[in-house]
Amino acid sequence: DDSFKISDFVQCVFSELIDHLHDLAWHDKIRMIANHLSNDAIFESDCIFECAYAFGKVEDNRATELYEELVKREPENSSALNNLGVRYQNQGELYKALRCYEKAHTLSPKDDLYKNNMQSTKEAIQRQREAEIFEVAELISIDTLEDIGYTTELCQKVLQIADADM
């Protein structure tokens, strides 16, 4: 009826219900219920993490939005930071993911999950950099160097570089 207030539902029923469903690992039920609420309503609850986790189970972008808000509110929540890092990594945003993992690891240095996620992301970034370098290196030839104004003498010197790091 007209006396129903979503904020009352969120505070009195939603948070308790979602917490219980999370304990049962019924993430599909959490998503079904949470889909009826706006992010703002979820932000009023005590179960932002649980909702974000449930949405993250199906790679829903809503999970990222919820984790981002949770990290703003709780910047020292290492679990939320780690899970936000996972979301960023799944979206291909490796540098954002790395920052989240590094902060989570700093907050909880004994947690191997954060350390492993940080290390694997660093390795992924390194592989990405190498792939980009090789892609550019394959495009370099005498013709392309001459096209951008290199002299024949300079082109020969560039092509003599044998240092892999260069």
LINCORQUI-V387909 format. One record per backbone hydrogen bond with DSSP energy under -0.5 kcal/mol. CO is the residue of the C=O (numbers start at 1). NH is the residue of the N-H. Records with the same first field share a line. If there is no record, write none. Layout:
# LINCORQUI-V387909
CO->NH + NH
This chain:
# LINCORQUI-V387909
1->4
5->9
6->10
7->11
8->12
9->13 + 14
10->15
13->17
14->18
15->19
16->20
17->21
18->22
19->23
20->24
21->26
22->25
25->27
26->30
27->31
28->32
29->33
30->34
31->35
33->36
34->37
38->42
39->43
40->44
41->44
42->45
47->51
48->52
49->53
50->54
51->55
52->56
53->57
54->57
55->58 + 60
56->59
60->63 + 64
61->65
62->66
63->67
64->68
65->69
66->70
67->71
68->72
69->73
70->74
74->77
76->78
77->81
78->82
79->83
80->84
81->85
82->86
83->87
84->88
85->89
86->90
87->91
88->93
89->92
92->94
93->97
94->98
95->99
96->100
97->101
98->102
99->103
100->104
101->105
102->106
103->107
104->108
108->111
110->112
111->115
112->116
113->117
114->118
115->119
116->120
117->121
118->122
119->123
120->124
121->125
122->126
123->127
124->128
125->129
126->130
127->131
128->132
129->133
130->134
131->135
132->136
133->137
134->138
135->139
136->139 + 140
137->140
141->145
142->146
143->147
144->148
145->150
146->149
151->155
152->156
153->157
154->158
155->159
156->160
157->160
158->161
163->166
